[in-house]
Amino acid sequence: SAADAPFLSIELKFRIPDERLDAQMRKLPLCIDCRTNGLGDLITSIYREHSKELPLYQNISAAKAYELFCLLQRLALIPPKTSLQKEFLDIIQRYVRKNLSREITLSDLATQVSLEKIYFSKKFKALTGLSPMEYVRQERIEKAKELIVFSDMNITQISQALGFQSLQHLSNTFMKVAGCSPRQYKQTHAVK
């Protein structure tokens, strides 16, 4: 994976004779986080292929470099702000969903996108309309709804599995977000 990469950053330079393509590529941000868009894995793959010098490594490296160039070109076609916003939200969403069973703090979330807590909070609210902790609460309740309807777990087990401090905490939060208690939800949404 990109995390195993033998480098922390890499500078790529292309000479592009086509003026239109050159103008398009100049739209790319100067710095691209390659952890979530496949670029890091591809760059690592090119590096490893080239360093092993197995038969036809130059051809394979060239093909992968072309793929890298095409992916960069695709990124240039996507408005950078939208692309970065989506990446920002995807990182947070993946982290929250992966860690629903434990306590998630504002610091944990801000660290995922390398931002200070206050700036992260403002940016997240501007993009989603929710505070980061409201979002975590909403994700927990959505998962609770899924488990209530589709699993054999009881409400206490669901409460523990989703990192609520107590059954009462789950019930109160569920009531605020869903407008009913977990038991009422189970009765009205049970799979028959």
Protein Blocks (a to p, Z undefined) as FASTA:
>chain_A
ZZlpcbfbdcdddddfblklmmmmmmpcfbdcfklnommmmmmmmmmmmmnopghklmmm
mmmmmmmmmmmmmmmmpcfklmmmmmmmmmmmmmmmmmmmpccdfklmmmmnopafklmm
mmmmmmnopafklmmmmmmmmmmmmmmmmmcbdfklmmmmnopabfklmmmmmmmmnopa
fklmmmmmocZZ
